[in-house]
Amino acid sequence: MIADTPAPPYYAVIFSNIRTEIEEGYAATSLEMLRLAETQKGYLGHESVREQLGITISYWESLDAIRNWKQQTDHLLAQRMGQKKWYSAYKTRICLVERDYGFEK
């Protein structure tokens, strides 16, 4: 599903990753992180896909909202578990969305 974002400007956090073969706790933690992100001040939505490469893009009102999410206690624990068990590589990019447009039937 395509996230319903407001008119720009807003921010996008692009999280690209490659998983390990370890599944233990990943699915439950992923769902919990989504639930928690949705409760954070400044959260606007997200989009996510996975094949060999996983990409999750979350949308935020401000850089402060992104910083607050990065420092959220449960999110910090999930980040540590990701580095320890679930990801063999990842990269996070933070972008300012200055313009968007689309099409829908």
Backbone as JSON, one array per atom type, in Angstrom:
{
  "sequence": "MIADTPAPPYYAVIFSNIRTEIEEGYAATSLEMLRLAETQKGYLGHESVREQLGITISYWESLDAIRNWKQQTDHLLAQRMGQKKWYSAYKTRICLVERDYGFEK",
  "N": [[0.84, -1.17, 0.0], [0.52, 2.24, -0.74], [1.79, 4.9, 1.09], [-0.18, 7.49, 2.51], [0.75, 10.51, 2.35], [1.26, 13.9, 3.58], [1.14, 17.17, 1.95], [4.32, 18.16, 0.68], [6.85, 20.12, 2.43], [8.3, 17.17, 3.87], [9.87, 14.45, 5.66], [11.73, 11.53, 4.68], [12.73, 8.36, 5.77], [14.85, 6.02, 4.69], [15.31, 2.69, 4.92], [17.38, 0.29, 4.05], [18.09, -3.15, 3.71], [19.76, -6.32, 4.26], [18.89, -9.49, 5.12], [19.84, -11.93, 7.62], [19.8, -15.51, 8.03], [18.49, -15.97, 10.35], [15.51, -16.19, 12.02], [14.28, -16.02, 14.47], [12.23, -14.29, 16.54], [12.08, -12.11, 14.83], [9.79, -11.43, 13.16], [7.74, -10.8, 15.03], [8.96, -8.66, 16.38], [9.28, -6.84, 14.31], [6.59, -6.25, 13.68], [5.85, -5.08, 16.11], [7.53, -2.83, 16.15], [6.47, -1.37, 14.04], [3.9, -0.86, 15.09], [4.63, 0.72, 17.31], [5.97, 2.86, 16.02], [3.85, 4.06, 14.69], [2.6, 5.33, 16.78], [4.22, 7.41, 17.42], [4.95, 10.87, 17.79], [4.76, 12.9, 14.99], [5.0, 10.9, 13.07], [4.18, 9.82, 9.81], [3.57, 7.76, 8.06], [4.29, 4.67, 6.24], [6.08, 2.53, 3.91], [6.84, -0.71, 2.7], [8.91, -3.31, 1.42], [10.08, -6.61, 0.56], [12.44, -8.73, -0.8], [15.24, -10.3, -1.82], [16.61, -8.09, -1.0], [15.58, -5.89, 1.5], [13.46, -3.1, 1.85], [12.38, -0.42, 3.67], [10.5, 2.43, 3.93], [9.95, 5.12, 5.9], [7.89, 7.87, 6.81], [8.09, 11.21, 7.98], [7.29, 14.12, 9.94], [9.34, 15.88, 10.75], [12.89, 16.44, 11.38], [13.4, 16.3, 14.08], [11.35, 14.57, 14.95], [12.21, 12.22, 13.73], [14.68, 11.82, 15.04], [13.73, 11.45, 17.66], [12.31, 9.05, 17.34], [14.41, 7.32, 16.63], [15.71, 7.18, 19.07], [13.9, 5.98, 20.76], [13.16, 3.73, 23.34], [12.42, 0.9, 23.03], [12.81, 0.68, 20.32], [15.56, 1.16, 20.16], [16.48, -1.22, 21.36], [15.57, -3.08, 19.46], [17.11, -2.26, 17.29], [19.66, -3.02, 18.16], [19.34, -5.81, 18.3], [18.89, -6.29, 15.61], [21.43, -5.7, 14.52], [22.91, -7.63, 15.81], [21.66, -10.13, 15.21], [19.68, -10.25, 13.03], [20.3, -8.87, 10.63], [22.61, -8.86, 7.93], [23.65, -6.78, 6.65], [22.98, -3.26, 6.48], [21.62, -0.04, 5.57], [20.85, 3.27, 6.34], [19.08, 6.04, 5.19], [18.36, 9.46, 5.27], [16.08, 11.72, 4.07], [14.94, 14.81, 2.66], [11.78, 15.4, 1.51], [10.84, 17.23, -1.11], [9.07, 17.49, -3.13], [6.24, 15.78, -4.35], [4.28, 13.52, -6.34], [1.65, 11.75, -8.01], [-0.36, 8.98, -9.25], [-3.52, 7.49, -9.49], [-5.93, 5.02, -10.13]],
  "CA": [[0.0, 0.0, 0.0], [1.28, 3.49, -0.81], [1.48, 5.77, 2.23], [-0.9, 8.73, 2.23], [1.55, 11.55, 3.0], [0.75, 15.26, 3.37], [1.9, 17.96, 0.99], [5.69, 18.44, 1.13], [7.97, 19.24, 2.73], [8.35, 16.21, 4.98], [11.1, 13.66, 5.58], [11.67, 10.08, 4.45], [13.84, 7.55, 6.26], [14.93, 4.83, 3.85], [16.08, 1.65, 5.59], [17.66, -0.82, 3.13], [18.76, -4.17, 4.51], [19.89, -7.71, 3.84], [18.64, -10.33, 6.29], [20.51, -13.19, 7.87], [18.82, -16.6, 8.03], [17.89, -16.06, 11.69], [14.12, -15.7, 12.06], [13.84, -15.97, 15.86], [11.78, -13.01, 17.07], [12.09, -11.02, 13.85], [8.44, -11.04, 12.72], [7.05, -10.15, 16.14], [9.61, -7.37, 16.65], [8.95, -5.99, 13.18], [5.21, -5.78, 13.89], [5.84, -4.19, 17.28], [8.16, -1.56, 15.76], [5.47, -0.65, 13.24], [2.88, -0.37, 16.02], [5.21, 1.82, 18.08], [6.23, 4.01, 15.14], [2.56, 4.7, 14.41], [2.2, 6.13, 17.94], [5.2, 8.48, 17.64], [4.62, 12.21, 17.3], [5.43, 13.22, 13.73], [4.96, 9.78, 12.12], [3.21, 10.08, 8.73], [3.23, 6.54, 7.33], [5.44, 3.89, 5.78], [5.96, 1.56, 2.83], [7.88, -1.71, 2.92], [8.97, -4.45, 0.51], [11.21, -7.51, 0.83], [12.82, -9.93, -1.56], [16.56, -10.49, -1.21], [16.86, -6.79, -0.37], [14.41, -5.3, 2.13], [13.45, -1.64, 1.9], [11.27, 0.2, 4.38], [10.56, 3.88, 3.92], [9.0, 5.73, 6.82], [7.72, 9.3, 6.54], [8.07, 11.95, 9.23], [7.09, 15.57, 9.84], [10.52, 16.69, 11.04], [14.11, 15.75, 11.82], [13.24, 16.01, 15.51], [10.52, 13.36, 15.06], [13.07, 11.09, 13.37], [15.63, 11.64, 16.15], [13.0, 10.88, 18.8], [12.03, 7.65, 17.03], [15.67, 6.58, 16.7], [16.09, 7.03, 20.47], [12.84, 5.32, 21.52], [13.8, 2.63, 24.06], [12.19, -0.4, 22.4], [13.44, 0.75, 19.0], [17.0, 0.96, 20.38], [16.69, -2.66, 21.58], [15.39, -3.75, 18.17], [18.29, -1.96, 16.47], [20.76, -3.87, 18.64], [19.05, -7.18, 17.87], [19.11, -6.32, 14.16], [22.87, -5.78, 14.28], [23.43, -8.87, 16.4], [21.08, -11.37, 14.7], [18.77, -10.3, 11.89], [20.8, -8.23, 9.4], [24.02, -8.99, 7.58], [24.03, -5.42, 6.22], [21.89, -2.31, 6.32], [21.98, 1.36, 5.4], [19.73, 4.18, 6.58], [19.22, 7.34, 4.53], [17.33, 10.42, 5.67], [15.9, 12.61, 2.92], [13.88, 15.8, 2.66], [10.91, 15.31, 0.34], [10.48, 18.59, -1.51], [7.98, 17.43, -4.09], [5.74, 14.45, -4.68], [3.13, 13.49, -7.23], [1.3, 10.37, -8.23], [-1.48, 8.6, -10.09], [-4.32, 6.41, -8.93], [-7.17, 4.75, -10.86]],
  "C": [[0.89, 1.24, 0.0], [0.83, 4.39, 0.33], [0.8, 7.05, 1.76], [-0.2, 9.86, 2.99], [0.94, 12.93, 2.72], [1.54, 15.95, 2.26], [3.3, 18.21, 1.54], [5.81, 19.88, 1.64], [7.68, 18.32, 3.91], [9.59, 15.37, 4.76], [10.79, 12.19, 5.35], [12.92, 9.45, 5.04], [13.8, 6.26, 5.46], [15.86, 3.83, 4.54], [16.2, 0.46, 4.65], [18.44, -1.87, 3.9], [18.8, -5.52, 3.82], [19.81, -8.55, 5.11], [19.63, -11.47, 6.39], [19.44, -14.28, 7.75], [18.13, -16.76, 9.38], [16.51, -15.41, 11.69], [13.64, -15.42, 13.47], [13.52, -14.55, 16.32], [11.65, -11.89, 16.07], [10.68, -10.53, 13.51], [7.7, -10.29, 13.82], [7.64, -8.77, 16.43], [9.28, -6.38, 15.54], [7.54, -5.4, 13.33], [5.12, -4.8, 15.05], [6.47, -2.84, 16.95], [7.21, -0.73, 14.91], [4.4, -0.06, 14.15], [3.4, 0.82, 16.82], [5.46, 3.06, 17.23], [4.95, 4.78, 14.89], [2.09, 5.57, 15.57], [3.13, 7.34, 18.18], [4.72, 9.8, 17.06], [5.43, 12.47, 16.03], [5.47, 12.1, 12.71], [3.86, 10.03, 11.1], [2.79, 8.83, 7.97], [4.49, 5.8, 6.92], [5.05, 3.02, 4.59], [7.09, 0.57, 3.0], [7.76, -2.84, 1.9], [10.17, -5.32, 0.89], [11.26, -8.59, -0.23], [14.17, -10.29, -1.0], [16.95, -9.23, -0.44], [15.55, -6.29, 0.23], [14.55, -3.79, 2.13], [12.19, -1.19, 2.61], [11.51, 1.7, 4.35], [9.51, 4.37, 4.91], [9.03, 7.24, 6.59], [7.45, 10.03, 7.85], [7.91, 13.44, 8.97], [8.38, 16.37, 9.95], [11.72, 15.82, 11.39], [14.04, 15.42, 13.31], [12.41, 14.75, 15.73], [11.34, 12.12, 14.74], [14.06, 10.79, 14.49], [14.94, 10.99, 17.35], [12.68, 9.41, 18.56], [13.3, 6.82, 17.15], [16.06, 6.29, 18.15], [15.01, 6.37, 21.34], [13.39, 4.0, 22.08], [13.64, 1.27, 23.37], [12.82, -0.45, 21.01], [14.95, 0.57, 19.12], [17.32, -0.52, 20.59], [16.56, -3.44, 20.27], [16.58, -3.49, 17.25], [19.46, -2.85, 16.87], [20.56, -5.33, 18.2], [19.26, -7.32, 16.35], [20.58, -6.47, 13.83], [23.43, -7.13, 14.72], [22.96, -10.12, 15.65], [20.46, -11.29, 13.31], [19.3, -9.73, 10.58], [22.27, -8.55, 9.18], [24.55, -7.65, 7.08], [22.79, -4.55, 6.22], [22.46, -0.92, 6.11], [20.71, 2.17, 5.61], [20.05, 5.51, 5.92], [18.06, 8.22, 4.96], [17.27, 11.51, 4.61], [14.78, 13.61, 3.18], [13.07, 15.62, 1.37], [10.42, 16.72, 0.03], [9.3, 18.62, -2.46], [7.53, 15.99, -4.21], [4.54, 14.58, -5.6], [2.82, 12.03, -7.5], [0.11, 10.2, -9.15], [-2.22, 7.47, -9.4], [-5.59, 6.26, -9.74], [-8.3, 4.57, -9.89]]
}
